[in-house]
Amino acid sequence: MALLQKWFHPSDVLKARRTTLAKYVGAHAGGNHPRSGPFVETLITGLREAAQYAQNLHGTHIDFSELQFEIATEIENVLKKIQIVGNLEQHIADLYKHLDPQALLLSIPGVGRHLAPTLIGILQNIERFHSEKHLRGFCGLFPRRADSGGVERAGQTLTQGSNNRIKHALYLAADTARKTDPELAELYWRLMTVKGHHHKQALCAVANRIVNRIFSVLKRGKPYEVRDREGNGITMCEAKAIILERYTVGENIRAGRRSNRIEKNSCNRKNCLRSR
C-alpha cells in the first residue's frame, strides 16, 4: 500500500533512482520482510517493469496524476480503518486479559485470540452451565439432519438453534485443532476413515470435544495441556509429527466422501421427481 500511495505514477517510478526507491521500500517494509538486499532489488525491478508496461500500454490515454491522487486518498482511508481495527483489537485483548488472566481458553488448541474473547463475552460465567452437555446444547454444534426416503443426506448445514457467533467460530476452530492436537486428530481420522462420516460431521464432533475442554478448563481453573496417547505432555511440533504419521486422512477417502454425497443427493432428487 505504501508503494501504491506514492509510486503509482509510471513516469515517477521510471524517473526515480534505484537508491531512492530502495530507501523508500526499506522505510516501509513490514513484518519479516528484509529492508535491503536481493529481496528489495527484485521488488524494485518488478516495480519498474510494471511501470514501463503500464506506460507503453496506456500512453497518454490515462491521467496518472489524477489516478495517483485518488488512489492515495483511498489508501489513506484504508490505513485509518486498519488503525481503528487495531485499536479495537487491543482494547478487546486488554479486556480479555482482565477477565481471563491465566489465558485458560487460549491454552486449548483451536481457540485463538479472536475466539477466546468471543467465548468469554457470550458465556460470561461458566457457572451458568451445570454440565458439559448443557454447554454443548448452548453452542448447538449439530448438523441438520435430512433423511427423507430412508436415505440420510450428507453435508447439511448446522442447525439454526443456539448462538451463531460461538457455533461458527467453534466450527472453524475445530478445523485448526484437528491439525494440532493428536486426540482431536484421532477423533477426526476415525470418524472419516472408520465410521464413514463426511467432513462437516467429523468437524462438528471435534468442535463438541473442544466445548468439553472449555467447560473443563474454566471449571478447574487450570490450562489445557496437549498430550500424546500415553498421557505425556508434548510440544506443538511433536503433536504435529504424531498427526502427520498416524492420523492423516488420505485424499482418496475425502474424494470418496464427496462422491458419496453427490450420489446420495442425486438419488434423492430422482426419488422426489418419481414421487411427483
Buried (B, 14 or more C-beta within 10 A) or exposed (E): BBBEBBBBBBEBBEEBEEEEBBBBBBEBBEEEEEBEEEEBBEBBEEBBEEBEEBBEEEEEEEEBEEEBEEBBEEBEEEEEEEEEEEEEEEEBEEEBEEEBEEEBBBBBBBBBEEBBBBBBBEBEEBEEBEEBEEBBBBBBBBBEEBEEEEEEBBBBEBBEEBBEEBBEBBBBBBBBBBBBBBBBBBBBBBBBBEEEBBBBBBBBBBBBBBBEBBBBBBBEEEEBEBBEEEEEEBEEEBBBEBBEEEBEBEEEBEEBBBEBBEEBBEEBEEBEEEEE
